[in-house]
Amino acid sequence: MNQFANSFAAIPSWVGVILLILFVVSGRLFKDAWKGQGAMWKLRCWVFGLIAFASFAMMVFGVFDFSWASR
């Protein structure tokens, strides 16, 4: 269990950029699925919403490593 907890101890800062892009893209796809209401729109909204929520939660509660900035 301790090894699992240590894997989230310091997330590299470049992962934060990827999470931000993922958050923006999935939020946009969520909005498009909601407004279009095409085939299986509820499932698509759930999937894109959960991806946006997970990426946002990792950006907010994650600990990022910015040691490269102090060199």
N, C-alpha and C positions, 0 to 999 in steps of 0.2 A: 504494500500500500504506500509505503514511503517513496518508492521509486516512481509511482504514478503521480504523487504530489510534487515531486521534484521536476517532473517533465514540464510542469506549468510554472516553475519558479521564475524563470526569466525568458520571456518570449523575445526573439530578435526584433529589432525595430522595423525591419523591412516587412515582417509579417503584419504589422499594423497597417501599412500601406495597402497590402493585399486585402486585409479585412475591410478597410474603408471602401475600396473599389467594389468588393463583393457586396457590401451593405448598400451602396448607391445603386448598383445594377439590379440587385434583387428587389429593392424597394421600387425601382422604376417598373420592373416586370410585374410586381404585385399590383401597382396602380393600373397598368395596362390591362391586366387580366380582370381586374375589378370593373373597369369601365367598359371593356369589350363584352364581357359576359358571354364568351363563345362556348365551345364544347369543353366540358369539364372545368369550368372556370373556378368553381369552389375548391377543387383539389389543387389547382394551380395557385390560387391565392394562399392556401394553407402552406404549400411547399415554399413558395417565395417568401411568405411572411415568416416562417420558421427559420429560413436561412438568414433573413434580415435580422431577426431577433437574436439568433446565435452569434452572428458576427458583431452586432452592436454590444451584446453582453460581454464578449471577449475583449472588445476594445475598452469597455468601461471598467471591467473587473480584472483584466489581465495586467500582469506586471511586465513592462517592456524594458529591455536592456539598452540603455543609451550610453554605455561606456565608451563607445567610439567617439562621442561628441566631446569628451573631456581630454582627449589626447592632444 
